[in-house]
Amino acid sequence: MPKPIGDAPSVTPSVTADHPPEWLVDVEVKLAYQERLIGELDALVRTFAARLEKAERAIVELREGAKSPEAPLGPANEPPPHY
């Protein structure tokens, strides 16, 4: 730190418990934003996980339905043509 010129006192901001240094305030603000963002992203991931599970269950149901239809398809189960 440069020495003060002449009899001028050096100017340093006072750091107390009530007035932390500016860089610490900046870090705390950034941390608060990051914590909020992490919470929002966590909620988003949980929402998409629930949607993915629902879609996977629907796919399984569709595959099972395609494998074993209720009535076998073919001429014996088709309605007769109307003339």
C-alpha positions in Angstrom: 0.0 0.0 0.0 1.5 3.4 -0.9 2.5 5.7 1.9 0.3 8.8 2.5 1.8 12.0 1.1 2.8 14.5 3.7 0.6 14.7 6.8 -2.5 13.3 5.0 -3.9 10.3 6.8 -4.4 7.1 4.8 -8.0 6.5 4.0 -9.2 2.9 4.6 -12.8 1.9 4.9 -13.7 0.8 8.4 -14.6 -2.8 8.6 -16.9 -3.8 11.4 -19.5 -6.5 12.0 -22.1 -4.0 10.8 -20.2 -2.9 7.7 -18.3 -5.9 6.1 -16.0 -5.2 3.2 -17.6 -4.6 -0.2 -16.0 -7.8 -1.7 -17.6 -9.9 1.0 -21.0 -8.3 0.4 -20.6 -9.1 -3.3 -19.8 -12.7 -2.6 -22.8 -13.0 -0.3 -25.1 -11.5 -2.9 -23.7 -14.0 -5.6 -24.2 -16.9 -3.1 -27.8 -15.9 -2.5 -28.5 -15.8 -6.2 -26.8 -19.1 -6.7 -28.8 -20.7 -3.9 -32.0 -19.4 -5.4 -31.1 -20.6 -8.9 -30.2 -24.1 -7.5 -33.6 -24.3 -5.9 -35.3 -23.3 -9.1 -33.3 -25.8 -11.1 -33.9 -28.5 -8.6 -37.7 -27.9 -8.9 -37.4 -28.0 -12.7 -35.4 -31.3 -12.7 -38.0 -32.8 -10.3 -40.8 -31.7 -12.6 -39.2 -33.2 -15.7 -38.3 -36.4 -13.9 -42.0 -36.8 -13.0 -43.0 -36.1 -16.6 -40.4 -38.6 -17.9 -41.7 -41.3 -15.5 -45.3 -40.7 -16.7 -44.2 -40.9 -20.3 -42.2 -44.1 -19.7 -45.3 -45.7 -18.1 -47.4 -44.7 -21.1 -44.9 -46.2 -23.5 -44.9 -49.5 -21.5 -48.7 -49.5 -21.6 -48.7 -48.9 -25.4 -46.2 -51.6 -26.0 -48.2 -54.1 -23.9 -51.4 -53.1 -25.7 -49.7 -53.6 -29.0 -48.5 -57.1 -28.1 -51.7 -58.5 -26.8 -54.8 -56.9 -28.3 -58.2 -57.7 -26.6 -59.5 -59.7 -29.5 -57.3 -61.3 -32.2 -57.4 -59.5 -35.5 -58.4 -61.4 -38.6 -61.5 -62.2 -40.8 -63.2 -64.2 -38.0 -63.5 -61.1 -35.8 -64.2 -58.5 -38.4 -67.8 -57.3 -38.8 -69.5 -58.4 -42.0 -69.5 -56.0 -44.8 -72.8 -54.2 -45.4 -74.2 -54.2 -48.9 
